[in-house]
Amino acid sequence: MRNSSVRPCPCGSGLESKWQYDARGIELCRTCRRCHRERMAGFRQDVLTDPDYWHDEPIEED
Ligand SMILES: [Zn+2]
């Protein structure tokens, strides 16, 4: 069961936080609008945008 009440961000800002998910829908961390940019910058861009990031092998079809 998930409590739907608003949780303050773990960064200590006291602001409302939301779960951030990667491209596969896996929870990464909670962020608020104050720390969002900084925390998301710590993740690889492809993890956030490419659902295939799990497979680390390069795909060459040319
Ligand atoms: Zn925060």
N, CA, C, O and the ligand as a Tripos MOL2 file, in Angstrom:
@<TRIPOS>MOLECULE
protein
  249   247    63     0     0
PROTEIN
NO_CHARGES

@<TRIPOS>ATOM
      1 N           0.8390   -1.2010    0.0000 N.3       1 MET1
      2 CA          0.0000    0.0000    0.0000 C.3       1 MET1
      3 C           0.8720    1.2480    0.0000 C.2       1 MET1
      4 O           1.8470    1.3470    0.7450 O.2       1 MET1
      5 N           0.5060    2.1720   -0.8310 N.am      2 ARG2
      6 CA          1.2900    3.3900   -0.9310 C.3       2 ARG2
      7 C           0.5030    4.5590   -0.3510 C.2       2 ARG2
      8 O          -0.6450    4.8090   -0.7190 O.2       2 ARG2
      9 N           1.1430    5.2510    0.5490 N.am      3 ASN3
     10 CA          0.5210    6.4400    1.1110 C.3       3 ASN3
     11 C           0.5960    7.5690    0.0960 C.2       3 ASN3
     12 O           1.6830    7.9190   -0.3630 O.2       3 ASN3
     13 N          -0.5220    8.1270   -0.2500 N.am      4 SER4
     14 CA         -0.5390    9.1300   -1.3030 C.3       4 SER4
     15 C          -0.3240   10.5440   -0.7680 C.2       4 SER4
     16 O          -0.3580   11.5100   -1.5300 O.2       4 SER4
     17 N          -0.1060   10.6640    0.5210 N.am      5 SER5
     18 CA          0.0700   12.0010    1.0710 C.3       5 SER5
     19 C           1.3910   12.6080    0.6060 C.2       5 SER5
     20 O           2.3280   11.8900    0.2560 O.2       5 SER5
     21 N           1.4500   13.9080    0.6080 N.am      6 VAL6
     22 CA          2.6410   14.6110    0.1470 C.3       6 VAL6
     23 C           3.7780   14.3930    1.1320 C.2       6 VAL6
     24 O           3.6030   14.5170    2.3440 O.2       6 VAL6
     25 N           4.9360   14.0690    0.5960 N.am      7 ARG7
     26 CA          6.1130   13.8530    1.4320 C.3       7 ARG7
     27 C           7.1370   14.9520    1.1810 C.2       7 ARG7
     28 O           7.3890   15.3130    0.0310 O.2       7 ARG7
     29 N           7.7220   15.4800    2.2350 N.am      8 PRO8
     30 CA          8.7940   16.4540    2.0220 C.3       8 PRO8
     31 C           9.9960   15.7910    1.3770 C.2       8 PRO8
     32 O          10.2750   14.6170    1.6170 O.2       8 PRO8
     33 N          10.7050   16.5530    0.5540 N.am      9 CYS9
     34 CA         11.8380   16.0130   -0.1820 C.3       9 CYS9
     35 C          12.9840   15.6310    0.7580 C.2       9 CYS9
     36 O          13.2630   16.3420    1.7240 O.2       9 CYS9
     37 N          13.6460   14.5050    0.4710 N.am     10 PRO10
     38 CA         14.7770   14.0780    1.3070 C.3      10 PRO10
     39 C          15.9680   15.0270    1.2550 C.2      10 PRO10
     40 O          16.8910   14.8890    2.0580 O.2      10 PRO10
     41 N          15.9720   15.9810    0.3360 N.am     11 CYS11
     42 CA         17.0990   16.9100    0.2590 C.3      11 CYS11
     43 C          17.0610   17.9220    1.3990 C.2      11 CYS11
     44 O          18.0290   18.6460    1.6290 O.2      11 CYS11
     45 N          15.9370   17.9680    2.1070 N.am     12 GLY12
     46 CA         15.8820   18.8500    3.2660 C.3      12 GLY12
     47 C          15.2680   20.2130    2.9750 C.2      12 GLY12
     48 O          15.2310   21.0800    3.8470 O.2      12 GLY12
     49 N          14.7880   20.4020    1.7510 N.am     13 SER13
     50 CA         14.2090   21.6980    1.3970 C.3      13 SER13
     51 C          12.8540   21.8990    2.0720 C.2      13 SER13
     52 O          12.4080   23.0290    2.2750 O.2      13 SER13
     53 N          12.2050   20.7780    2.4170 N.am     14 GLY14
     54 CA         10.8770   20.8690    2.9990 C.3      14 GLY14
     55 C           9.7940   21.0260    1.9440 C.2      14 GLY14
     56 O           8.6120   21.1390    2.2700 O.2      14 GLY14
     57 N          10.1980   21.0330    0.6780 N.am     15 LEU15
     58 CA          9.2380   21.1680   -0.4150 C.3      15 LEU15
     59 C           8.6410   19.8130   -0.7640 C.2      15 LEU15
     60 O           9.2100   18.7640   -0.4630 O.2      15 LEU15
     61 N           7.4760   19.8620   -1.4080 N.am     16 GLU16
     62 CA          6.8320   18.6370   -1.8740 C.3      16 GLU16
     63 C           7.7400   17.8940   -2.8510 C.2      16 GLU16
     64 O           8.3370   18.5100   -3.7330 O.2      16 GLU16
     65 N           7.8460   16.5890   -2.7000 N.am     17 SER17
     66 CA          8.7080   15.8150   -3.6030 C.3      17 SER17
     67 C           7.8870   14.8060   -4.3690 C.2      17 SER17
     68 O           6.8150   14.3840   -3.9350 O.2      17 SER17
     69 N           8.4130   14.4290   -5.5160 N.am     18 LYS18
     70 CA          7.7580   13.4180   -6.3470 C.3      18 LYS18
     71 C           8.7840   12.3940   -6.7800 C.2      18 LYS18
     72 O           9.9640   12.7060   -6.9400 O.2      18 LYS18
     73 N           8.3190   11.1550   -6.9690 N.am     19 TRP19
     74 CA          9.1940   10.1240   -7.4920 C.3      19 TRP19
     75 C           9.5770   10.4610   -8.9270 C.2      19 TRP19
     76 O           8.7530   10.9160   -9.7200 O.2      19 TRP19
     77 N          10.8420   10.2260   -9.2390 N.am     20 GLN20
     78 CA         11.3080   10.3380  -10.6170 C.3      20 GLN20
     79 C          11.5600    8.9230  -11.1260 C.2      20 GLN20
     80 O          12.0780    8.0720  -10.4020 O.2      20 GLN20
     81 N          11.1910    8.6900  -12.3650 N.am     21 TYR21
     82 CA         11.3070    7.3560  -12.9440 C.3      21 TYR21
     83 C          12.2430    7.3710  -14.1470 C.2      21 TYR21
     84 O          12.3690    8.3710  -14.8540 O.2      21 TYR21
     85 N          12.8970    6.2270  -14.3580 N.am     22 ASP22
     86 CA         13.7110    6.1380  -15.5560 C.3      22 ASP22
     87 C          12.8280    5.7140  -16.7280 C.2      22 ASP22
     88 O          11.6100    5.6020  -16.5950 O.2      22 ASP22
     89 N          13.4700    5.4770  -17.8870 N.am     23 ALA23
     90 CA         12.7110    5.1950  -19.1020 C.3      23 ALA23
     91 C          11.9550    3.8710  -19.0080 C.2      23 ALA23
     92 O          11.0340    3.6240  -19.7860 O.2      23 ALA23
     93 N          12.3360    3.0290  -18.0690 N.am     24 ARG24
     94 CA         11.6670    1.7350  -17.8990 C.3      24 ARG24
     95 C          10.6490    1.7570  -16.7750 C.2      24 ARG24
     96 O          10.0580    0.7300  -16.4410 O.2      24 ARG24
     97 N          10.4470    2.9210  -16.2000 N.am     25 GLY25
     98 CA          9.4510    3.0610  -15.1570 C.3      25 GLY25
     99 C           9.9400    2.6480  -13.7860 C.2      25 GLY25
    100 O           9.1410    2.3920  -12.8850 O.2      25 GLY25
    101 N          11.2420    2.5820  -13.6270 N.am     26 ILE26
    102 CA         11.8270    2.2090  -12.3500 C.3      26 ILE26
    103 C          12.0810    3.4620  -11.5180 C.2      26 ILE26
    104 O          12.6000    4.4610  -12.0150 O.2      26 ILE26
    105 N          11.7080    3.3880  -10.2490 N.am     27 GLU27
    106 CA         11.8920    4.5490   -9.3930 C.3      27 GLU27
    107 C          13.3760    4.8510   -9.1970 C.2      27 GLU27
    108 O          14.1730    3.9590   -8.9070 O.2      27 GLU27
    109 N          13.7270    6.1150   -9.3610 N.am     28 LEU28
    110 CA         15.1210    6.5250   -9.1970 C.3      28 LEU28
    111 C          15.3310    7.1970   -7.8460 C.2      28 LEU28
    112 O          16.1650    6.7720   -7.0470 O.2      28 LEU28
    113 N          14.5680    8.2410   -7.6090 N.am     29 CYS29
    114 CA         14.7240    8.9980   -6.3790 C.3      29 CYS29
    115 C          13.5680    9.9810   -6.2810 C.2      29 CYS29
    116 O          12.8000   10.1620   -7.2260 O.2      29 CYS29
    117 N          13.4630   10.6010   -5.1350 N.am     30 ARG30
    118 CA         12.4580   11.6530   -4.9940 C.3      30 ARG30
    119 C          13.1520   12.9980   -5.1500 C.2      30 ARG30
    120 O          14.2510   13.2120   -4.6370 O.2      30 ARG30
    121 N          12.4980   13.8860   -5.8590 N.am     31 THR31
    122 CA         13.0670   15.2210   -6.0060 C.3      31 THR31
    123 C          11.9820   16.2670   -5.8060 C.2      31 THR31
    124 O          10.7960   15.9940   -5.9950 O.2      31 THR31
    125 N          12.3960   17.4510   -5.4280 N.am     32 CYS32
    126 CA         11.4970   18.5940   -5.4110 C.3      32 CYS32
    127 C          11.9800   19.5740   -6.4670 C.2      32 CYS32
    128 O          12.9790   19.3210   -7.1400 O.2      32 CYS32
    129 N          11.2890   20.6760   -6.6140 N.am     33 ARG33
    130 CA         11.6830   21.5860   -7.6940 C.3      33 ARG33
    131 C          13.0050   22.2680   -7.3840 C.2      33 ARG33
    132 O          13.6410   22.8070   -8.2900 O.2      33 ARG33
    133 N          13.4250   22.2580   -6.1600 N.am     34 ARG34
    134 CA         14.6870   22.8980   -5.8400 C.3      34 ARG34
    135 C          15.8960   22.0270   -6.2250 C.2      34 ARG34
    136 O          16.8960   22.5350   -6.7330 O.2      34 ARG34
    137 N          15.7930   20.7030   -5.9770 N.am     35 CYS35
    138 CA         16.9620   19.8510   -6.2060 C.3      35 CYS35
    139 C          16.8270   19.0230   -7.4820 C.2      35 CYS35
    140 O          17.7390   18.2760   -7.8350 O.2      35 CYS35
    141 N          15.6950   19.1510   -8.1750 N.am     36 HIS36
    142 CA         15.4270   18.2700   -9.3150 C.3      36 HIS36
    143 C          16.5560   18.2760  -10.3420 C.2      36 HIS36
    144 O          17.0850   17.2220  -10.6940 O.2      36 HIS36
    145 N          16.9200   19.4530  -10.8170 N.am     37 ARG37
    146 CA         17.9440   19.5420  -11.8630 C.3      37 ARG37
    147 C          19.2410   18.8960  -11.4170 C.2      37 ARG37
    148 O          19.8440   18.1170  -12.1560 O.2      37 ARG37
    149 N          19.6620   19.2160  -10.2240 N.am     38 GLU38
    150 CA         20.9280   18.7220   -9.7230 C.3      38 GLU38
    151 C          20.9220   17.2050   -9.6000 C.2      38 GLU38
    152 O          21.8880   16.5420   -9.9760 O.2      38 GLU38
    153 N          19.8440   16.6650   -9.0780 N.am     39 ARG39
    154 CA         19.7960   15.2240   -8.8550 C.3      39 ARG39
    155 C          19.6340   14.4560  -10.1570 C.2      39 ARG39
    156 O          20.2500   13.4070  -10.3410 O.2      39 ARG39
    157 N          18.8140   14.9690  -11.0560 N.am     40 MET40
    158 CA         18.6320   14.2660  -12.3200 C.3      40 MET40
    159 C          19.8950   14.3390  -13.1700 C.2      40 MET40
    160 O          20.1160   13.4730  -14.0160 O.2      40 MET40
    161 N          20.7070   15.3330  -12.9650 N.am     41 ALA41
    162 CA         21.9620   15.4560  -13.7080 C.3      41 ALA41
    163 C          22.9190   14.3310  -13.3370 C.2      41 ALA41
    164 O          23.8800   14.0700  -14.0590 O.2      41 ALA41
    165 N          22.6620   13.6680  -12.2210 N.am     42 GLY42
    166 CA         23.5280   12.5860  -11.8000 C.3      42 GLY42
    167 C          23.2200   11.2710  -12.4900 C.2      42 GLY42
    168 O          23.9420   10.2890  -12.3150 O.2      42 GLY42
    169 N          22.1500   11.2480  -13.2760 N.am     43 PHE43
    170 CA         21.7970   10.0230  -14.0010 C.3      43 PHE43
    171 C          22.1930   10.1460  -15.4620 C.2      43 PHE43
    172 O          22.1540   11.2280  -16.0460 O.2      43 PHE43
    173 N          22.5770    9.0070  -16.0410 N.am     44 ARG44
    174 CA         22.8710    9.0150  -17.4730 C.3      44 ARG44
    175 C          21.6180    9.3840  -18.2420 C.2      44 ARG44
    176 O          20.5140    8.9600  -17.8990 O.2      44 ARG44
    177 N          21.8010   10.1760  -19.2800 N.am     45 GLN45
    178 CA         20.6580   10.6450  -20.0580 C.3      45 GLN45
    179 C          19.8990    9.4920  -20.6910 C.2      45 GLN45
    180 O          18.6720    9.5260  -20.7820 O.2      45 GLN45
    181 N          20.6340    8.4600  -21.1330 N.am     46 ASP46
    182 CA         19.9460    7.3550  -21.8030 C.3      46 ASP46
    183 C          19.1040    6.5360  -20.8270 C.2      46 ASP46
    184 O          18.1300    5.8960  -21.2260 O.2      46 ASP46
    185 N          19.4690    6.5570  -19.5840 N.am     47 VAL47
    186 CA         18.6730    5.8590  -18.5820 C.3      47 VAL47
    187 C          17.2940    6.5120  -18.4510 C.2      47 VAL47
    188 O          16.2970    5.8490  -18.1640 O.2      47 VAL47
    189 N          17.2680    7.8040  -18.6680 N.am     48 LEU48
    190 CA         16.0180    8.5410  -18.5160 C.3      48 LEU48
    191 C          15.1670    8.5190  -19.7790 C.2      48 LEU48
    192 O          13.9480    8.6770  -19.7100 O.2      48 LEU48
    193 N          15.8010    8.3250  -20.9300 N.am     49 THR49
    194 CA         15.0670    8.4820  -22.1830 C.3      49 THR49
    195 C          14.9890    7.2260  -23.0280 C.2      49 THR49
    196 O          14.1110    7.1100  -23.8830 O.2      49 THR49
    197 N          15.9030    6.2740  -22.8010 N.am     50 ASP50
    198 CA         15.9640    5.0950  -23.6570 C.3      50 ASP50
    199 C          15.6300    3.8230  -22.8900 C.2      50 ASP50
    200 O          16.4310    3.3700  -22.0730 O.2      50 ASP50
    201 N          14.4510    3.2360  -23.1400 N.am     51 PRO51
    202 CA         14.0460    2.0200  -22.4250 C.3      51 PRO51
    203 C          14.9810    0.8410  -22.6750 C.2      51 PRO51
    204 O          14.9160   -0.1560  -21.9560 O.2      51 PRO51
    205 N          15.8320    0.9380  -23.6620 N.am     52 ASP52
    206 CA         16.7400   -0.1660  -23.9890 C.3      52 ASP52
    207 C          18.0940   -0.0320  -23.3170 C.2      52 ASP52
    208 O          19.0120   -0.7990  -23.6090 O.2      52 ASP52
    209 N          18.2250    0.9280  -22.4240 N.am     53 TYR53
    210 CA         19.5430    1.1660  -21.8340 C.3      53 TYR53
    211 C          20.0660   -0.0600  -21.1010 C.2      53 TYR53
    212 O          21.2720   -0.2270  -20.9160 O.2      53 TYR53
    213 N          19.1160   -0.9320  -20.6780 N.am     54 TRP54
    214 CA         19.5100   -2.1070  -19.9080 C.3      54 TRP54
    215 C          20.5280   -2.9490  -20.6630 C.2      54 TRP54
    216 O          21.4790   -3.4800  -20.0870 O.2      54 TRP54
    217 N          20.3020   -3.0560  -21.9650 N.am     55 HIS55
    218 CA         21.2310   -3.8150  -22.8020 C.3      55 HIS55
    219 C          22.3970   -2.9030  -23.1530 C.2      55 HIS55
    220 O          22.2250   -1.9080  -23.8560 O.2      55 HIS55
    221 N          23.5440   -3.2350  -22.6760 N.am     56 ASP56
    222 CA         24.6770   -2.3510  -22.8640 C.3      56 ASP56
    223 C          25.4250   -2.6130  -24.1490 C.2      56 ASP56
    224 O          26.3720   -1.9000  -24.4790 O.2      56 ASP56
    225 N          25.0030   -3.6370  -24.8780 N.am     57 GLU57
    226 CA         25.7090   -3.9450  -26.1110 C.3      57 GLU57
    227 C          25.2740   -2.9940  -27.2250 C.2      57 GLU57
    228 O          24.0850   -2.7280  -27.4030 O.2      57 GLU57
    229 N          26.2390   -2.4970  -27.9570 N.am     58 PRO58
    230 CA         25.8890   -1.6160  -29.0850 C.3      58 PRO58
    231 C          25.1750   -2.3970  -30.1720 C.2      58 PRO58
    232 O          25.5720   -3.5160  -30.4970 O.2      58 PRO58
    233 N          24.1490   -1.8320  -30.7240 N.am     59 ILE59
    234 CA         23.4000   -2.4940  -31.8000 C.3      59 ILE59
    235 C          23.7940   -1.8800  -33.1300 C.2      59 ILE59
    236 O          23.5800   -0.6910  -33.3680 O.2      59 ILE59
    237 N          24.3650   -2.6950  -33.9830 N.am     60 GLU60
    238 CA         24.7980   -2.1900  -35.2780 C.3      60 GLU60
    239 C          24.0580   -2.9460  -36.3700 C.2      60 GLU60
    240 O          24.3110   -4.1300  -36.5930 O.2      60 GLU60
    241 N          23.1770   -2.2890  -37.0250 N.am     61 GLU61
    242 CA         22.3960   -2.9490  -38.0520 C.3      61 GLU61
    243 C          22.6730   -2.4020  -39.4380 C.2      61 GLU61
    244 O          21.9620   -2.7200  -40.3910 O.2      61 GLU61
    245 N          23.6810   -1.6000  -39.5500 N.am     62 ASP62
    246 CA         23.9820   -1.0270  -40.8620 C.3      62 ASP62
    247 C          24.7720   -1.9940  -41.7250 C.2      62 ASP62
    248 O          25.1100   -1.6710  -42.8630 O.2      62 ASP62
    249 ZN         14.6210   18.3210   -2.9690 Zn       63 ZN63
@<TRIPOS>BOND
     1     1     2 1
     2     2     3 1
     3     3     4 2
     4     3     5 am
     5     5     6 1
     6     6     7 1
     7     7     8 2
     8     7     9 am
     9     9    10 1
    10    10    11 1
    11    11    12 2
    12    11    13 am
    13    13    14 1
    14    14    15 1
    15    15    16 2
    16    15    17 am
    17    17    18 1
    18    18    19 1
    19    19    20 2
    20    19    21 am
    21    21    22 1
    22    22    23 1
    23    23    24 2
    24    23    25 am
    25    25    26 1
    26    26    27 1
    27    27    28 2
    28    27    29 am
    29    29    30 1
    30    30    31 1
    31    31    32 2
    32    31    33 am
    33    33    34 1
    34    34    35 1
    35    35    36 2
    36    35    37 am
    37    37    38 1
    38    38    39 1
    39    39    40 2
    40    39    41 am
    41    41    42 1
    42    42    43 1
    43    43    44 2
    44    43    45 am
    45    45    46 1
    46    46    47 1
    47    47    48 2
    48    47    49 am
    49    49    50 1
    50    50    51 1
    51    51    52 2
    52    51    53 am
    53    53    54 1
    54    54    55 1
    55    55    56 2
    56    55    57 am
    57    57    58 1
    58    58    59 1
    59    59    60 2
    60    59    61 am
    61    61    62 1
    62    62    63 1
    63    63    64 2
    64    63    65 am
    65    65    66 1
    66    66    67 1
    67    67    68 2
    68    67    69 am
    69    69    70 1
    70    70    71 1
    71    71    72 2
    72    71    73 am
    73    73    74 1
    74    74    75 1
    75    75    76 2
    76    75    77 am
    77    77    78 1
    78    78    79 1
    79    79    80 2
    80    79    81 am
    81    81    82 1
    82    82    83 1
    83    83    84 2
    84    83    85 am
    85    85    86 1
    86    86    87 1
    87    87    88 2
    88    87    89 am
    89    89    90 1
    90    90    91 1
    91    91    92 2
    92    91    93 am
    93    93    94 1
    94    94    95 1
    95    95    96 2
    96    95    97 am
    97    97    98 1
    98    98    99 1
    99    99   100 2
   100    99   101 am
   101   101   102 1
   102   102   103 1
   103   103   104 2
   104   103   105 am
   105   105   106 1
   106   106   107 1
   107   107   108 2
   108   107   109 am
   109   109   110 1
   110   110   111 1
   111   111   112 2
   112   111   113 am
   113   113   114 1
   114   114   115 1
   115   115   116 2
   116   115   117 am
   117   117   118 1
   118   118   119 1
   119   119   120 2
   120   119   121 am
   121   121   122 1
   122   122   123 1
   123   123   124 2
   124   123   125 am
   125   125   126 1
   126   126   127 1
   127   127   128 2
   128   127   129 am
   129   129   130 1
   130   130   131 1
   131   131   132 2
   132   131   133 am
   133   133   134 1
   134   134   135 1
   135   135   136 2
   136   135   137 am
   137   137   138 1
   138   138   139 1
   139   139   140 2
   140   139   141 am
   141   141   142 1
   142   142   143 1
   143   143   144 2
   144   143   145 am
   145   145   146 1
   146   146   147 1
   147   147   148 2
   148   147   149 am
   149   149   150 1
   150   150   151 1
   151   151   152 2
   152   151   153 am
   153   153   154 1
   154   154   155 1
   155   155   156 2
   156   155   157 am
   157   157   158 1
   158   158   159 1
   159   159   160 2
   160   159   161 am
   161   161   162 1
   162   162   163 1
   163   163   164 2
   164   163   165 am
   165   165   166 1
   166   166   167 1
   167   167   168 2
   168   167   169 am
   169   169   170 1
   170   170   171 1
   171   171   172 2
   172   171   173 am
   173   173   174 1
   174   174   175 1
   175   175   176 2
   176   175   177 am
   177   177   178 1
   178   178   179 1
   179   179   180 2
   180   179   181 am
   181   181   182 1
   182   182   183 1
   183   183   184 2
   184   183   185 am
   185   185   186 1
   186   186   187 1
   187   187   188 2
   188   187   189 am
   189   189   190 1
   190   190   191 1
   191   191   192 2
   192   191   193 am
   193   193   194 1
   194   194   195 1
   195   195   196 2
   196   195   197 am
   197   197   198 1
   198   198   199 1
   199   199   200 2
   200   199   201 am
   201   201   202 1
   202   202   203 1
   203   203   204 2
   204   203   205 am
   205   205   206 1
   206   206   207 1
   207   207   208 2
   208   207   209 am
   209   209   210 1
   210   210   211 1
   211   211   212 2
   212   211   213 am
   213   213   214 1
   214   214   215 1
   215   215   216 2
   216   215   217 am
   217   217   218 1
   218   218   219 1
   219   219   220 2
   220   219   221 am
   221   221   222 1
   222   222   223 1
   223   223   224 2
   224   223   225 am
   225   225   226 1
   226   226   227 1
   227   227   228 2
   228   227   229 am
   229   229   230 1
   230   230   231 1
   231   231   232 2
   232   231   233 am
   233   233   234 1
   234   234   235 1
   235   235   236 2
   236   235   237 am
   237   237   238 1
   238   238   239 1
   239   239   240 2
   240   239   241 am
   241   241   242 1
   242   242   243 1
   243   243   244 2
   244   243   245 am
   245   245   246 1
   246   246   247 1
   247   247   248 2
@<TRIPOS>SUBSTRUCTURE
     1 MET1         2 RESIDUE 1 A MET
     2 ARG2         6 RESIDUE 1 A ARG
     3 ASN3        10 RESIDUE 1 A ASN
     4 SER4        14 RESIDUE 1 A SER
     5 SER5        18 RESIDUE 1 A SER
     6 VAL6        22 RESIDUE 1 A VAL
     7 ARG7        26 RESIDUE 1 A ARG
     8 PRO8        30 RESIDUE 1 A PRO
     9 CYS9        34 RESIDUE 1 A CYS
    10 PRO10       38 RESIDUE 1 A PRO
    11 CYS11       42 RESIDUE 1 A CYS
    12 GLY12       46 RESIDUE 1 A GLY
    13 SER13       50 RESIDUE 1 A SER
    14 GLY14       54 RESIDUE 1 A GLY
    15 LEU15       58 RESIDUE 1 A LEU
    16 GLU16       62 RESIDUE 1 A GLU
    17 SER17       66 RESIDUE 1 A SER
    18 LYS18       70 RESIDUE 1 A LYS
    19 TRP19       74 RESIDUE 1 A TRP
    20 GLN20       78 RESIDUE 1 A GLN
    21 TYR21       82 RESIDUE 1 A TYR
    22 ASP22       86 RESIDUE 1 A ASP
    23 ALA23       90 RESIDUE 1 A ALA
    24 ARG24       94 RESIDUE 1 A ARG
    25 GLY25       98 RESIDUE 1 A GLY
    26 ILE26      102 RESIDUE 1 A ILE
    27 GLU27      106 RESIDUE 1 A GLU
    28 LEU28      110 RESIDUE 1 A LEU
    29 CYS29      114 RESIDUE 1 A CYS
    30 ARG30      118 RESIDUE 1 A ARG
    31 THR31      122 RESIDUE 1 A THR
    32 CYS32      126 RESIDUE 1 A CYS
    33 ARG33      130 RESIDUE 1 A ARG
    34 ARG34      134 RESIDUE 1 A ARG
    35 CYS35      138 RESIDUE 1 A CYS
    36 HIS36      142 RESIDUE 1 A HIS
    37 ARG37      146 RESIDUE 1 A ARG
    38 GLU38      150 RESIDUE 1 A GLU
    39 ARG39      154 RESIDUE 1 A ARG
    40 MET40      158 RESIDUE 1 A MET
    41 ALA41      162 RESIDUE 1 A ALA
    42 GLY42      166 RESIDUE 1 A GLY
    43 PHE43      170 RESIDUE 1 A PHE
    44 ARG44      174 RESIDUE 1 A ARG
    45 GLN45      178 RESIDUE 1 A GLN
    46 ASP46      182 RESIDUE 1 A ASP
    47 VAL47      186 RESIDUE 1 A VAL
    48 LEU48      190 RESIDUE 1 A LEU
    49 THR49      194 RESIDUE 1 A THR
    50 ASP50      198 RESIDUE 1 A ASP
    51 PRO51      202 RESIDUE 1 A PRO
    52 ASP52      206 RESIDUE 1 A ASP
    53 TYR53      210 RESIDUE 1 A TYR
    54 TRP54      214 RESIDUE 1 A TRP
    55 HIS55      218 RESIDUE 1 A HIS
    56 ASP56      222 RESIDUE 1 A ASP
    57 GLU57      226 RESIDUE 1 A GLU
    58 PRO58      230 RESIDUE 1 A PRO
    59 ILE59      234 RESIDUE 1 A ILE
    60 GLU60      238 RESIDUE 1 A GLU
    61 GLU61      242 RESIDUE 1 A GLU
    62 ASP62      246 RESIDUE 1 A ASP
    63 ZN63       249 GROUP 0 **** ****
